[in-house]
Amino acid sequence: MFGLDEKIASLASGKPLVALAVALLLGLRHPLDPDHLAAVGAMARTSGDRARGALIGFTWGLGHATTIVLLGTPLVLWAAVMPENLQRIIEAVIGVVILVLGLRLYLRHNRGDQHAHPHRPPRSLREAYAVGVVHGAGGSAGIGLLLIAAIPSESVALASLFVFAISTTFAMSGVAAGLGGMLQHLPARPVGAFVCAFGAWYLAAAAVGAPYPF
């Protein structure tokens, strides 16, 4: 985010503990990317309480970690990089997902359906996991993976990959709990409209091939 990942990565050295510490810092910062905040914030807004928001954030993190490990392992071991055209398509999908989440929140307000639905937890958690899977293939995650792949030792790089994935999961749980609690005090319509606008902008930027973070 705005070069912060590169600044954190510049602290790395050949020492394993330093590399793991840098991966931890990258993972703790990663949930603060605007596209992550927009998507998880829209889901946490309807969670009903901080605990539920934390669970949604944690589940998003598990989905994100799944993709990070699946994509990061071949990158570390064989320097396999995702094709640029496929990366653009994924960024466009992320924009669509954010747009749909915002639109749903906006329409719920118009129907008067602003409250949480505790009888639907499996669906919301499946959704959070799926959104996390998509985000794990996004541009900001790719930047983190490239930085980790630059670690000379493959074993240390793989360990750093898992540290990055796990720390992102727990960090997003905390971020989502805070977002859920904060956004509960804001009207649903403007929150939904803002998320929609951000998703539309993100989709447009991806369509013209603007480099992340646009």
Z-matrix of the N, CA and C atoms (Angstrom, degrees):
N
C 1 1.461
C 2 1.516 1 109.01
N 3 1.375 2 115.58 1 111.68
C 4 1.452 3 122.44 2 177.57
C 5 1.522 4 112.32 3 53.69
N 6 1.358 5 117.03 4 37.70
C 7 1.453 6 121.67 5 176.61
C 8 1.510 7 114.70 6 81.85
N 9 1.329 8 118.11 7 1.28
C 10 1.459 9 119.80 8 -177.62
C 11 1.519 10 111.28 9 -67.39
N 12 1.336 11 117.01 10 -37.29
C 13 1.462 12 119.75 11 178.97
C 14 1.527 13 110.45 12 -59.65
N 15 1.322 14 116.14 13 -43.88
C 16 1.460 15 119.44 14 179.95
C 17 1.529 16 111.60 15 -63.58
N 18 1.315 17 116.26 16 -38.21
C 19 1.464 18 119.72 17 178.63
C 20 1.527 19 111.18 18 -65.74
N 21 1.334 20 116.30 19 -40.39
C 22 1.461 21 119.86 20 177.33
C 23 1.520 22 109.71 21 -65.47
N 24 1.343 23 116.25 22 -43.94
C 25 1.456 24 120.36 23 -178.16
C 26 1.522 25 111.91 24 -64.01
N 27 1.325 26 116.79 25 -27.59
C 28 1.459 27 119.89 26 -179.63
C 29 1.530 28 111.78 27 -66.00
N 30 1.329 29 117.03 28 -14.79
C 31 1.460 30 121.10 29 178.28
C 32 1.523 31 111.81 30 -79.09
N 33 1.341 32 116.17 31 -12.32
C 34 1.460 33 120.13 32 -174.53
C 35 1.527 34 111.01 33 -69.94
N 36 1.309 35 113.51 34 156.65
C 37 1.467 36 120.97 35 174.42
C 38 1.518 37 107.76 36 -143.33
N 39 1.321 38 116.96 37 -175.21
C 40 1.454 39 120.23 38 179.36
C 41 1.514 40 113.76 39 -75.09
N 42 1.324 41 118.05 40 -6.63
C 43 1.454 42 120.98 41 -178.47
C 44 1.531 43 110.39 42 -77.71
N 45 1.335 44 118.33 43 129.52
C 46 1.468 45 121.38 44 -176.07
C 47 1.527 46 113.94 45 -55.43
N 48 1.326 47 117.29 46 -45.20
C 49 1.468 48 119.34 47 -177.17
C 50 1.527 49 111.36 48 -64.55
N 51 1.317 50 116.62 49 -36.42
C 52 1.464 51 119.85 50 177.59
C 53 1.527 52 110.25 51 -67.18
N 54 1.336 53 116.58 52 -42.47
C 55 1.460 54 120.37 53 178.78
C 56 1.531 55 111.16 54 -61.90
N 57 1.329 56 116.52 55 -41.01
C 58 1.468 57 120.12 56 178.71
C 59 1.527 58 111.01 57 -67.37
N 60 1.322 59 116.52 58 -37.43
C 61 1.463 60 120.24 59 178.49
C 62 1.525 61 110.69 60 -65.38
N 63 1.331 62 117.17 61 -39.69
C 64 1.462 63 121.06 62 177.69
C 65 1.530 64 110.24 63 -65.38
N 66 1.339 65 117.39 64 -42.09
C 67 1.459 66 120.66 65 177.07
C 68 1.529 67 111.09 66 -61.29
N 69 1.326 68 116.15 67 -38.34
C 70 1.462 69 120.31 68 177.41
C 71 1.524 70 111.00 69 -63.00
N 72 1.328 71 116.78 70 -44.70
C 73 1.468 72 120.58 71 178.70
C 74 1.534 73 111.51 72 -63.45
N 75 1.328 74 116.01 73 -41.77
C 76 1.463 75 119.51 74 177.48
C 77 1.531 76 111.03 75 -61.23
N 78 1.333 77 116.24 76 -40.99
C 79 1.460 78 119.99 77 179.61
C 80 1.521 79 112.77 78 -67.56
N 81 1.321 80 117.01 79 -38.81
C 82 1.464 81 120.43 80 179.43
C 83 1.527 82 111.53 81 -68.40
N 84 1.333 83 117.20 82 -30.65
C 85 1.463 84 120.47 83 179.51
C 86 1.520 85 112.35 84 -81.37
N 87 1.315 86 116.51 85 -29.36
C 88 1.458 87 122.17 86 -169.22
C 89 1.535 88 114.67 87 -54.76
N 90 1.333 89 120.93 88 -39.82
C 91 1.468 90 120.00 89 -179.61
C 92 1.527 91 114.20 90 -62.41
N 93 1.319 92 118.03 91 -14.06
C 94 1.457 93 120.65 92 -176.42
C 95 1.521 94 113.33 93 -83.68
N 96 1.335 95 118.02 94 1.71
C 97 1.462 96 119.88 95 174.56
C 98 1.524 97 109.20 96 -61.30
N 99 1.344 98 117.81 97 140.13
C 100 1.471 99 120.39 98 -174.93
C 101 1.523 100 114.43 99 -57.07
N 102 1.345 101 118.10 100 -38.40
C 103 1.464 102 119.80 101 -179.31
C 104 1.523 103 111.44 102 -67.48
N 105 1.328 104 116.70 103 -34.42
C 106 1.466 105 120.27 104 176.45
C 107 1.528 106 110.59 105 -67.56
N 108 1.323 107 116.17 106 -45.23
C 109 1.464 108 120.42 107 -179.01
C 110 1.523 109 111.11 108 -63.12
N 111 1.341 110 117.01 109 -39.75
C 112 1.459 111 120.18 110 -178.64
C 113 1.523 112 110.99 111 -64.61
N 114 1.338 113 116.77 112 -47.40
C 115 1.463 114 120.14 113 -177.01
C 116 1.524 115 111.80 114 -68.46
N 117 1.330 116 116.28 115 -50.21
C 118 1.468 117 119.32 116 -177.53
C 119 1.518 118 110.67 117 -68.60
N 120 1.340 119 116.90 118 -35.64
C 121 1.459 120 119.83 119 177.71
C 122 1.515 121 111.75 120 -61.31
N 123 1.340 122 117.32 121 -41.11
C 124 1.461 123 120.87 122 179.02
C 125 1.520 124 111.18 123 -63.72
N 126 1.338 125 117.17 124 -38.27
C 127 1.464 126 120.11 125 178.75
C 128 1.521 127 111.16 126 -74.26
N 129 1.342 128 116.88 127 -40.90
C 130 1.460 129 120.13 128 -178.48
C 131 1.517 130 111.69 129 -68.92
N 132 1.342 131 117.75 130 -26.59
C 133 1.472 132 121.53 131 -179.73
C 134 1.527 133 111.30 132 -59.42
N 135 1.320 134 117.72 133 -31.06
C 136 1.465 135 121.75 134 -178.53
C 137 1.524 136 112.11 135 -99.40
N 138 1.339 137 117.54 136 9.33
C 139 1.460 138 120.04 137 -175.18
C 140 1.525 139 113.15 138 -75.33
N 141 1.328 140 117.42 139 -29.17
C 142 1.455 141 120.48 140 177.28
C 143 1.515 142 114.81 141 99.93
N 144 1.322 143 119.48 142 -33.34
C 145 1.460 144 121.04 143 178.93
C 146 1.523 145 109.90 144 -157.68
N 147 1.321 146 116.17 145 171.22
C 148 1.463 147 121.14 146 -176.56
C 149 1.527 148 112.04 147 -65.51
N 150 1.326 149 116.75 148 -39.53
C 151 1.466 150 119.69 149 -179.26
C 152 1.521 151 110.81 150 -62.01
N 153 1.324 152 115.95 151 -42.85
C 154 1.467 153 120.09 152 178.66
C 155 1.524 154 110.49 153 -66.52
N 156 1.341 155 116.53 154 -39.73
C 157 1.453 156 120.10 155 177.02
C 158 1.519 157 111.47 156 -62.29
N 159 1.336 158 116.44 157 -40.12
C 160 1.462 159 120.38 158 178.35
C 161 1.524 160 110.89 159 -62.94
N 162 1.326 161 117.24 160 -39.83
C 163 1.466 162 120.93 161 179.24
C 164 1.524 163 110.85 162 -65.83
N 165 1.337 164 116.60 163 -39.99
C 166 1.466 165 120.17 164 177.49
C 167 1.527 166 109.92 165 -63.65
N 168 1.340 167 116.80 166 -43.39
C 169 1.460 168 120.22 167 177.98
C 170 1.515 169 112.42 168 -63.35
N 171 1.322 170 116.51 169 -39.99
C 172 1.462 171 120.72 170 179.32
C 173 1.529 172 110.64 171 -65.63
N 174 1.332 173 116.50 172 -41.08
C 175 1.459 174 120.37 173 179.55
C 176 1.522 175 110.46 174 -67.32
N 177 1.337 176 116.97 175 -40.16
C 178 1.471 177 119.96 176 172.54
C 179 1.527 178 109.41 177 -55.96
N 180 1.329 179 116.51 178 -44.04
C 181 1.453 180 120.75 179 -179.39
C 182 1.518 181 112.71 180 -62.13
N 183 1.331 182 117.60 181 -36.31
C 184 1.466 183 120.55 182 177.74
C 185 1.531 184 110.88 183 -65.16
N 186 1.329 185 115.90 184 -41.68
C 187 1.462 186 119.39 185 176.48
C 188 1.515 187 111.55 186 -64.17
N 189 1.319 188 115.75 187 -43.57
C 190 1.458 189 121.82 188 178.06
C 191 1.528 190 110.01 189 -60.86
N 192 1.327 191 116.82 190 -44.36
C 193 1.466 192 121.25 191 -179.42
C 194 1.525 193 111.17 192 -63.90
N 195 1.332 194 117.37 193 -36.68
C 196 1.459 195 120.75 194 178.47
C 197 1.523 196 111.02 195 -57.30
N 198 1.333 197 115.96 196 -49.01
C 199 1.463 198 119.95 197 -179.28
C 200 1.517 199 111.44 198 -68.87
N 201 1.335 200 116.67 199 -39.82
C 202 1.468 201 120.48 200 -179.76
C 203 1.530 202 110.44 201 -58.33
N 204 1.324 203 116.80 202 -44.70
C 205 1.465 204 120.19 203 -179.10
C 206 1.524 205 110.67 204 -69.08
N 207 1.328 206 117.36 205 -42.13
C 208 1.461 207 120.97 206 -178.49
C 209 1.531 208 111.48 207 -65.35
N 210 1.327 209 117.40 208 -39.67
C 211 1.461 210 120.75 209 -179.80
C 212 1.525 211 112.02 210 -85.09
N 213 1.319 212 116.06 211 -34.35
C 214 1.457 213 119.47 212 -174.46
C 215 1.511 214 114.07 213 -74.37
N 216 1.337 215 117.62 214 -32.58
C 217 1.464 216 119.97 215 -178.05
C 218 1.531 217 112.13 216 -62.14
N 219 1.338 218 119.64 217 -50.75
C 220 1.474 219 117.96 218 177.19
C 221 1.527 220 112.99 219 -66.17
N 222 1.331 221 117.00 220 -28.50
C 223 1.464 222 119.00 221 177.25
C 224 1.522 223 110.59 222 -65.81
N 225 1.327 224 116.25 223 -42.28
C 226 1.467 225 120.73 224 179.90
C 227 1.525 226 111.45 225 -69.84
N 228 1.343 227 116.52 226 -42.99
C 229 1.463 228 120.21 227 -173.34
C 230 1.530 229 113.59 228 -82.11
N 231 1.340 230 116.26 229 -37.37
C 232 1.468 231 118.64 230 -172.48
C 233 1.528 232 113.01 231 -128.30
N 234 1.323 233 117.51 232 8.93
C 235 1.473 234 121.63 233 179.31
C 236 1.525 235 111.84 234 56.98
N 237 1.341 236 115.76 235 34.22
C 238 1.472 237 120.58 236 178.72
C 239 1.523 238 109.47 237 -79.63
N 240 1.312 239 117.09 238 123.40
C 241 1.458 240 122.00 239 -176.76
C 242 1.524 241 109.39 240 -114.41
N 243 1.327 242 117.03 241 141.23
C 244 1.455 243 121.59 242 179.09
C 245 1.532 244 109.91 243 -67.35
N 246 1.331 245 118.15 244 135.36
C 247 1.469 246 120.78 245 178.09
C 248 1.529 247 111.48 246 -57.86
N 249 1.323 248 115.99 247 145.18
C 250 1.467 249 120.70 248 -175.78
C 251 1.517 250 112.14 249 -61.81
N 252 1.329 251 117.88 250 -39.99
C 253 1.464 252 120.30 251 -179.72
C 254 1.527 253 111.45 252 -63.78
N 255 1.334 254 116.40 253 -39.27
C 256 1.465 255 120.06 254 177.69
C 257 1.528 256 110.17 255 -66.46
N 258 1.325 257 116.60 256 -37.74
C 259 1.464 258 120.38 257 178.18
C 260 1.524 259 110.84 258 -61.91
N 261 1.331 260 116.71 259 -40.40
C 262 1.471 261 120.34 260 178.55
C 263 1.519 262 111.13 261 -64.63
N 264 1.338 263 116.59 262 -39.63
C 265 1.461 264 120.16 263 178.55
C 266 1.524 265 110.49 264 -63.13
N 267 1.321 266 116.77 265 -42.47
C 268 1.464 267 120.92 266 179.60
C 269 1.524 268 110.30 267 -63.35
N 270 1.330 269 117.04 268 -41.84
C 271 1.465 270 119.90 269 178.30
C 272 1.528 271 110.61 270 -62.32
N 273 1.336 272 116.12 271 -38.24
C 274 1.458 273 119.60 272 177.73
C 275 1.532 274 110.84 273 -65.14
N 276 1.337 275 116.51 274 -40.79
C 277 1.471 276 120.71 275 177.51
C 278 1.528 277 110.37 276 -61.33
N 279 1.337 278 116.96 277 -40.85
C 280 1.461 279 120.71 278 177.93
C 281 1.522 280 109.98 279 -60.23
N 282 1.335 281 116.71 280 -43.09
C 283 1.457 282 119.92 281 177.55
C 284 1.518 283 112.09 282 -60.25
N 285 1.331 284 116.67 283 -42.33
C 286 1.467 285 120.77 284 178.91
C 287 1.526 286 110.85 285 -63.83
N 288 1.326 287 116.37 286 -42.58
C 289 1.465 288 120.62 287 179.65
C 290 1.528 289 110.57 288 -60.29
N 291 1.324 290 116.89 289 -46.59
C 292 1.466 291 120.37 290 179.80
C 293 1.524 292 110.22 291 -63.04
N 294 1.326 293 116.81 292 -42.36
C 295 1.457 294 121.13 293 179.05
C 296 1.525 295 111.40 294 -60.28
N 297 1.321 296 116.70 295 -43.96
C 298 1.475 297 120.83 296 -179.45
C 299 1.525 298 110.72 297 -66.22
N 300 1.328 299 117.69 298 -41.69
C 301 1.464 300 120.68 299 178.96
C 302 1.528 301 110.87 300 -61.76
N 303 1.331 302 116.19 301 -42.85
C 304 1.460 303 119.41 302 178.36
C 305 1.509 304 112.33 303 -66.55
N 306 1.338 305 116.89 304 -41.36
C 307 1.459 306 120.92 305 179.64
C 308 1.519 307 110.82 306 -63.85
N 309 1.314 308 116.71 307 -40.35
C 310 1.466 309 119.96 308 178.97
C 311 1.520 310 111.17 309 -63.63
N 312 1.331 311 116.46 310 -41.46
C 313 1.459 312 119.47 311 178.40
C 314 1.531 313 110.40 312 -64.05
N 315 1.318 314 117.24 313 -40.47
C 316 1.467 315 121.86 314 179.35
C 317 1.523 316 110.82 315 -64.53
N 318 1.321 317 117.20 316 -43.68
C 319 1.462 318 120.55 317 -178.66
C 320 1.511 319 111.68 318 -70.33
N 321 1.315 320 118.20 319 -32.79
C 322 1.456 321 120.23 320 175.70
C 323 1.519 322 110.53 321 -60.72
N 324 1.323 323 116.02 322 -39.32
C 325 1.465 324 119.47 323 178.31
C 326 1.522 325 109.97 324 -61.67
N 327 1.334 326 116.31 325 -44.40
C 328 1.465 327 119.68 326 -177.65
C 329 1.520 328 112.11 327 -65.22
N 330 1.341 329 116.77 328 -28.18
C 331 1.470 330 120.03 329 177.71
C 332 1.529 331 112.22 330 -85.63
N 333 1.333 332 115.64 331 -4.26
C 334 1.448 333 118.85 332 -175.69
C 335 1.504 334 112.42 333 77.91
N 336 1.325 335 116.23 334 12.07
C 337 1.468 336 121.99 335 -177.12
C 338 1.520 337 108.38 336 -97.60
N 339 1.332 338 117.97 337 74.54
C 340 1.453 339 122.50 338 -173.47
C 341 1.518 340 113.04 339 -104.51
N 342 1.281 341 117.42 340 -1.92
C 343 1.451 342 119.71 341 -171.97
C 344 1.524 343 111.60 342 -101.06
N 345 1.296 344 114.44 343 158.98
C 346 1.459 345 119.93 344 -179.85
C 347 1.527 346 110.22 345 -69.49
N 348 1.302 347 116.08 346 157.78
C 349 1.456 348 122.05 347 179.41
C 350 1.525 349 108.01 348 -122.14
N 351 1.337 350 117.36 349 86.10
C 352 1.457 351 119.83 350 -176.66
C 353 1.515 352 113.72 351 -62.41
N 354 1.369 353 117.92 352 -15.64
C 355 1.456 354 119.05 353 179.57
C 356 1.527 355 111.72 354 -83.72
N 357 1.341 356 117.48 355 1.74
C 358 1.450 357 120.55 356 -179.49
C 359 1.534 358 113.20 357 -117.79
N 360 1.315 359 120.42 358 32.25
C 361 1.466 360 119.57 359 -175.61
C 362 1.516 361 114.68 360 -62.35
N 363 1.347 362 121.17 361 -38.07
C 364 1.464 363 118.43 362 -178.37
C 365 1.526 364 112.13 363 -60.69
N 366 1.334 365 116.87 364 -40.79
C 367 1.456 366 119.56 365 -177.88
C 368 1.523 367 110.98 366 -64.89
N 369 1.322 368 117.57 367 -43.95
C 370 1.458 369 120.08 368 -177.92
C 371 1.523 370 111.09 369 -66.81
N 372 1.325 371 117.29 370 -34.97
C 373 1.459 372 119.71 371 179.58
C 374 1.527 373 111.14 372 -74.28
N 375 1.312 374 117.53 373 -37.21
C 376 1.474 375 119.85 374 174.89
C 377 1.523 376 109.97 375 -62.20
N 378 1.313 377 115.32 376 -40.29
C 379 1.463 378 120.18 377 178.58
C 380 1.527 379 110.77 378 -63.80
N 381 1.325 380 116.78 379 -45.40
C 382 1.462 381 120.64 380 -179.76
C 383 1.525 382 110.60 381 -61.86
N 384 1.319 383 116.73 382 -40.71
C 385 1.467 384 120.42 383 178.99
C 386 1.530 385 110.49 384 -63.60
N 387 1.336 386 116.46 385 -44.47
C 388 1.461 387 120.79 386 -179.03
C 389 1.524 388 111.31 387 -63.47
N 390 1.326 389 116.86 388 -42.48
C 391 1.469 390 120.51 389 178.11
C 392 1.526 391 110.15 390 -63.16
N 393 1.330 392 116.75 391 -39.56
C 394 1.457 393 120.37 392 177.70
C 395 1.516 394 112.35 393 -63.43
N 396 1.344 395 116.48 394 -38.84
C 397 1.467 396 120.61 395 177.93
C 398 1.525 397 110.32 396 -59.94
N 399 1.332 398 116.65 397 -44.72
C 400 1.464 399 120.65 398 179.59
C 401 1.524 400 110.93 399 -64.61
N 402 1.340 401 116.17 400 -44.23
C 403 1.461 402 119.85 401 -179.12
C 404 1.529 403 112.14 402 -64.01
N 405 1.329 404 116.44 403 -30.01
C 406 1.458 405 119.68 404 -179.65
C 407 1.512 406 113.51 405 -63.34
N 408 1.343 407 116.58 406 -21.28
C 409 1.463 408 120.78 407 178.99
C 410 1.520 409 112.07 408 -96.53
N 411 1.333 410 116.96 409 1.35
C 412 1.459 411 121.47 410 -175.92
C 413 1.511 412 113.75 411 -73.62
N 414 1.331 413 114.11 412 174.28
C 415 1.455 414 120.91 413 -174.27
C 416 1.508 415 114.90 414 -61.98
N 417 1.332 416 117.83 415 -42.48
C 418 1.466 417 119.53 416 -177.72
C 419 1.519 418 111.15 417 -66.49
N 420 1.340 419 116.92 418 -36.97
C 421 1.463 420 119.88 419 176.25
C 422 1.522 421 110.44 420 -65.36
N 423 1.345 422 115.46 421 -38.14
C 424 1.454 423 119.58 422 178.34
C 425 1.512 424 112.91 423 -61.42
N 426 1.330 425 116.14 424 -37.24
C 427 1.461 426 120.30 425 177.48
C 428 1.526 427 109.96 426 -62.13
N 429 1.340 428 116.44 427 -45.49
C 430 1.459 429 120.27 428 178.76
C 431 1.517 430 112.00 429 -61.67
N 432 1.347 431 116.62 430 -39.34
C 433 1.459 432 120.49 431 -179.69
C 434 1.528 433 111.37 432 -66.64
N 435 1.326 434 116.57 433 -39.19
C 436 1.463 435 119.51 434 178.52
C 437 1.520 436 111.10 435 -63.98
N 438 1.331 437 116.24 436 -38.27
C 439 1.462 438 119.92 437 178.87
C 440 1.525 439 110.84 438 -66.55
N 441 1.330 440 116.27 439 -40.13
C 442 1.468 441 120.00 440 178.66
C 443 1.527 442 110.91 441 -68.48
N 444 1.334 443 115.81 442 -39.24
C 445 1.460 444 119.69 443 -178.90
C 446 1.526 445 112.15 444 -64.73
N 447 1.339 446 116.85 445 -20.71
C 448 1.462 447 120.44 446 -179.96
C 449 1.528 448 112.67 447 -75.51
N 450 1.343 449 117.87 448 -9.21
C 451 1.466 450 121.02 449 178.00
C 452 1.532 451 108.43 450 -66.03
N 453 1.329 452 119.04 451 128.04
C 454 1.470 453 121.40 452 -173.17
C 455 1.533 454 114.45 453 -58.57
N 456 1.318 455 117.88 454 -42.02
C 457 1.457 456 121.17 455 -176.39
C 458 1.528 457 110.24 456 -84.79
N 459 1.346 458 117.04 457 125.47
C 460 1.461 459 120.49 458 179.94
C 461 1.525 460 111.90 459 -63.49
N 462 1.329 461 117.24 460 -40.14
C 463 1.464 462 120.00 461 -178.72
C 464 1.523 463 110.83 462 -65.59
N 465 1.327 464 116.65 463 -41.37
C 466 1.473 465 120.18 464 178.16
C 467 1.524 466 109.88 465 -68.15
N 468 1.338 467 116.69 466 -38.33
C 469 1.464 468 120.12 467 178.95
C 470 1.530 469 111.16 468 -63.51
N 471 1.336 470 117.41 469 -41.73
C 472 1.458 471 120.63 470 178.28
C 473 1.524 472 111.16 471 -65.79
N 474 1.339 473 116.45 472 -41.69
C 475 1.466 474 119.69 473 177.21
C 476 1.527 475 110.09 474 -62.59
N 477 1.324 476 116.38 475 -40.36
C 478 1.466 477 120.82 476 178.61
C 479 1.526 478 110.94 477 -64.83
N 480 1.339 479 116.32 478 -35.37
C 481 1.461 480 120.87 479 178.02
C 482 1.528 481 110.60 480 -60.83
N 483 1.335 482 116.79 481 -44.85
C 484 1.454 483 120.63 482 179.90
C 485 1.535 484 110.85 483 -69.18
N 486 1.330 485 117.53 484 -37.31
C 487 1.460 486 120.27 485 176.95
C 488 1.527 487 109.85 486 -62.86
N 489 1.328 488 116.27 487 -43.63
C 490 1.461 489 121.17 488 177.98
C 491 1.528 490 111.13 489 -59.41
N 492 1.332 491 116.94 490 -47.01
C 493 1.462 492 121.17 491 -178.05
C 494 1.524 493 111.89 492 -65.11
N 495 1.329 494 116.79 493 -44.01
C 496 1.464 495 120.49 494 -177.27
C 497 1.526 496 111.54 495 -70.41
N 498 1.330 497 116.58 496 -42.67
C 499 1.470 498 119.02 497 -179.04
C 500 1.523 499 110.74 498 -66.50
N 501 1.334 500 117.56 499 -34.44
C 502 1.464 501 120.24 500 175.71
C 503 1.522 502 110.95 501 -62.97
N 504 1.334 503 116.54 502 -40.31
C 505 1.463 504 121.34 503 -179.65
C 506 1.526 505 111.43 504 -60.62
N 507 1.319 506 116.81 505 -49.54
C 508 1.467 507 119.76 506 -178.43
C 509 1.529 508 111.67 507 -71.42
N 510 1.328 509 116.34 508 -35.40
C 511 1.462 510 119.10 509 179.00
C 512 1.524 511 110.74 510 -65.04
N 513 1.341 512 117.22 511 -41.86
C 514 1.458 513 119.27 512 179.13
C 515 1.514 514 111.61 513 -66.73
N 516 1.322 515 117.97 514 -30.57
C 517 1.460 516 120.22 515 176.19
C 518 1.521 517 110.23 516 -60.39
N 519 1.332 518 116.32 517 -45.43
C 520 1.458 519 119.86 518 178.10
C 521 1.514 520 112.61 519 -67.30
N 522 1.334 521 116.21 520 -41.17
C 523 1.471 522 120.06 521 179.30
C 524 1.526 523 110.67 522 -63.26
N 525 1.337 524 117.08 523 -43.37
C 526 1.462 525 121.00 524 -178.77
C 527 1.524 526 111.50 525 -65.73
N 528 1.330 527 116.85 526 -36.71
C 529 1.466 528 119.36 527 177.13
C 530 1.526 529 109.95 528 -61.92
N 531 1.324 530 116.65 529 -43.77
C 532 1.459 531 120.11 530 178.15
C 533 1.511 532 112.42 531 -66.36
N 534 1.339 533 116.62 532 -42.45
C 535 1.459 534 120.22 533 179.25
C 536 1.527 535 111.22 534 -63.86
N 537 1.347 536 115.32 535 -44.52
C 538 1.458 537 118.54 536 -179.73
C 539 1.520 538 112.19 537 -59.68
N 540 1.336 539 115.64 538 -42.90
C 541 1.453 540 119.06 539 179.74
C 542 1.517 541 112.42 540 -67.88
N 543 1.334 542 116.95 541 -40.40
C 544 1.467 543 120.87 542 -178.52
C 545 1.524 544 112.22 543 -70.27
N 546 1.332 545 116.51 544 -45.22
C 547 1.455 546 119.97 545 -175.75
C 548 1.521 547 112.58 546 -72.19
N 549 1.346 548 117.69 547 -19.79
C 550 1.461 549 119.99 548 175.54
C 551 1.519 550 111.72 549 -59.94
N 552 1.328 551 116.17 550 -25.90
C 553 1.465 552 120.67 551 -177.82
C 554 1.523 553 112.60 552 -89.40
N 555 1.326 554 117.02 553 -0.98
C 556 1.463 555 121.11 554 179.32
C 557 1.524 556 109.56 555 -107.83
N 558 1.325 557 118.16 556 147.35
C 559 1.469 558 120.37 557 177.92
C 560 1.519 559 111.11 558 -59.95
N 561 1.323 560 116.35 559 142.05
C 562 1.464 561 120.69 560 -176.06
C 563 1.522 562 112.06 561 -67.14
N 564 1.350 563 117.52 562 -36.67
C 565 1.467 564 119.59 563 -174.83
C 566 1.526 565 112.73 564 -61.33
N 567 1.339 566 120.62 565 -52.76
C 568 1.469 567 118.41 566 179.28
C 569 1.528 568 113.79 567 -64.98
N 570 1.336 569 116.60 568 -33.28
C 571 1.470 570 118.66 569 176.66
C 572 1.522 571 109.59 570 -63.53
N 573 1.332 572 116.77 571 -46.57
C 574 1.454 573 120.65 572 178.69
C 575 1.515 574 112.11 573 -62.64
N 576 1.340 575 117.12 574 -40.80
C 577 1.459 576 120.92 575 179.60
C 578 1.528 577 111.07 576 -64.35
N 579 1.330 578 116.54 577 -39.95
C 580 1.466 579 119.97 578 179.30
C 581 1.523 580 110.88 579 -65.12
N 582 1.337 581 116.69 580 -44.26
C 583 1.462 582 120.53 581 179.53
C 584 1.527 583 109.97 582 -63.55
N 585 1.331 584 117.05 583 -40.06
C 586 1.465 585 120.78 584 176.68
C 587 1.526 586 110.80 585 -59.85
N 588 1.328 587 116.41 586 -46.97
C 589 1.459 588 121.03 587 -178.80
C 590 1.529 589 110.75 588 -61.99
N 591 1.332 590 115.93 589 -42.28
C 592 1.460 591 119.42 590 179.25
C 593 1.525 592 110.28 591 -64.32
N 594 1.343 593 116.99 592 -43.33
C 595 1.459 594 120.34 593 179.31
C 596 1.517 595 111.89 594 -62.11
N 597 1.350 596 117.01 595 -40.80
C 598 1.467 597 120.53 596 178.84
C 599 1.527 598 110.68 597 -64.54
N 600 1.337 599 116.71 598 -42.00
C 601 1.465 600 120.82 599 177.93
C 602 1.525 601 110.84 600 -64.01
N 603 1.312 602 116.68 601 -42.64
C 604 1.467 603 121.73 602 -179.55
C 605 1.524 604 110.12 603 -63.01
N 606 1.329 605 116.30 604 -42.73
C 607 1.457 606 121.04 605 179.41
C 608 1.522 607 110.78 606 -64.47
N 609 1.331 608 116.92 607 -43.54
C 610 1.464 609 120.58 608 179.71
C 611 1.524 610 111.09 609 -63.31
N 612 1.330 611 116.77 610 -41.45
C 613 1.462 612 120.69 611 179.65
C 614 1.521 613 110.64 612 -64.05
N 615 1.337 614 116.46 613 -40.87
C 616 1.461 615 119.77 614 178.76
C 617 1.520 616 111.07 615 -66.61
N 618 1.336 617 116.69 616 -35.35
C 619 1.460 618 120.75 617 -177.63
C 620 1.526 619 112.16 618 -65.80
N 621 1.327 620 116.72 619 -32.48
C 622 1.465 621 119.51 620 -179.37
C 623 1.525 622 111.96 621 -94.28
N 624 1.337 623 116.07 622 2.36
C 625 1.459 624 119.77 623 175.54
C 626 1.507 625 114.57 624 78.99
N 627 1.325 626 117.94 625 25.56
C 628 1.463 627 120.29 626 177.54
C 629 1.517 628 109.27 627 -66.98
N 630 1.329 629 118.96 628 134.98
C 631 1.468 630 120.51 629 -179.13
C 632 1.509 631 111.61 630 -68.42
N 633 1.338 632 115.80 631 143.72
C 634 1.471 633 119.70 632 175.87
C 635 1.517 634 109.16 633 -64.62
N 636 1.368 635 120.46 634 139.24
C 637 1.471 636 127.67 635 7.34
C 638 1.514 637 114.28 636 -94.94
N 639 1.334 638 116.59 637 35.14
C 640 1.453 639 122.95 638 176.09
C 641 1.512 640 110.97 639 64.69
